[in-house]
Amino acid sequence: MGITQTIWADPVDYLRVMTPQDPVLFLSPAALQAQGQRFLTGFPGFVTYAVKANPEEAVIINLAAAGIGGFDVASPEEIRRIRRLVPGAALHFNNPVRARHEIAVGVAENVHSYSVDSLSELDKLFARVPLVNGLGQPVEITARFKLPVAGAVYDFGAKFGATEDLATEILARIASRGYVPSLTFHPGTQCTDPAAWEAYIHAARRIAEGAETRIARLNVGGGFPSHRIRAEMPSLAAIFHLIGRVTHEVFGDDAPTLVCEPGRALVADAMALLTRVKAVRDGLHVFLNDGIYGAMAELPLMGALDRIAAFAPDGTPRTGEPQRRVVFGPTCDSVDRLPGEVALPADLQEGDYLVVQGMGAYSVVTNTRFNGFGALSLEMALSLEP
Ligand SMILES: *Cc1c(COP(=O)(O)O)cnc(C)c1O
């Protein structure tokens, strides 16, 4: 996506002038940097950004400008992108399964930390990764473990994470080979239950004890929630506080340095989506120019968003009574439908625009060109709320 030089006041300021036919995402650098600051001042440890949530260059650069100094990367492409945009950043290669050529890129680009959840992948690292990287930093390997914990929208443990017993074995081997021994977990995305982190921190202590190893760092993953639904404003401060308190209680004087790697919670509220109403079919079903093959790919999994405002093409807000409607995307696939029904003003008309808040995570990057739609562009805005 190209980035123009223009910075608009807000999405409505843009639509009045441009009346776009294709969907547009707006990035507010101010909102993004403010959220970066919230993590940097609130989280009791080192804050890194999970690049997969939104790898746009403008996102990476603004997070780095806010002071984010580390990045969770999963592929050679993400590694090279961060080295190019933020040359001095710490790279954490936290995809626990890697091809040999991918490990080679990690070594060449001076990755500082690797996570692993199996003995076979650990052996691949042992054979290829020097104890000290090219920047003179001792290389860290973190054992990634999982617990059967509810709380998140979906369970990341279904794919990655060793059991406690296996993680204990992995951690002991990391330490005996001379790498910096650490632990990591990921409670699952959009995790609104702070108790999930608490259970994991207790398990980390048991694993460290079992391996008779003092862990240097504990990476508590991403999974921090964003503001999806008007009625539910999640409290990051409460989660930060709990993580700090429990780590102290559980580890005492042996407390490891904490690391987090949020994706969603850093970027979701830094972008809003402008989508146009293509048709209101027989006054009933609303068809948009964007849908689940576009920027709204994760909605069927994550549930609908309701921070939506409607505007006429001249920018006048639609203020009719909220009416629940079935909303479809533009493709001819029948699953291209937003989950449930969406409350939209009764006076909504063909040609109107919707501004959907909270669209910065897993949107740009999962947009497809299925059926010839998805010509998504990116614009900058001072504010996302008109
Ligand atoms: C996806 C991912 C993240 C980011 O998750 P969010 O829910 O977006 O915060 C962090 N760490 C790892 C290892 C991941 O795979």
The ligand as a Tripos MOL2 file, in Angstrom:
@<TRIPOS>MOLECULE
LIG
   15    15     1     0     0
SMALL
NO_CHARGES

@<TRIPOS>ATOM
      1 C1          0.5260  -13.5340   17.3420 C.3       1 LIG1
      2 C2          1.5290  -13.5330   18.4100 C.ar      1 LIG1
      3 C3          1.6190  -12.4430   19.2800 C.ar      1 LIG1
      4 C4          0.6780  -11.2710   19.2320 C.3       1 LIG1
      5 O1         -0.5970  -11.6470   19.6530 O.3       1 LIG1
      6 P1         -1.7190  -10.5380   19.9160 P.3       1 LIG1
      7 O2         -2.8820  -11.3390   20.3760 O.co2     1 LIG1
      8 O3         -1.9580   -9.8480   18.6230 O.co2     1 LIG1
      9 O4         -1.1980   -9.6240   20.9660 O.co2     1 LIG1
     10 C5          2.6140  -12.4660   20.2350 C.ar      1 LIG1
     11 N1          3.4790  -13.5060   20.3290 N.ar      1 LIG1
     12 C6          3.4080  -14.5810   19.5200 C.ar      1 LIG1
     13 C7          4.3980  -15.6710   19.6770 C.3       1 LIG1
     14 C8          2.4340  -14.6310   18.5420 C.ar      1 LIG1
     15 O5          2.3690  -15.6970   17.7340 O.3       1 LIG1
@<TRIPOS>BOND
     1     1     2 1
     2     2     3 ar
     3     2    14 ar
     4     3     4 1
     5     3    10 ar
     6     4     5 1
     7     5     6 1
     8     6     7 2
     9     6     8 1
    10     6     9 1
    11    10    11 ar
    12    11    12 ar
    13    12    13 1
    14    12    14 ar
    15    14    15 1
@<TRIPOS>SUBSTRUCTURE
     1 LIG1         1 GROUP 0 **** ****
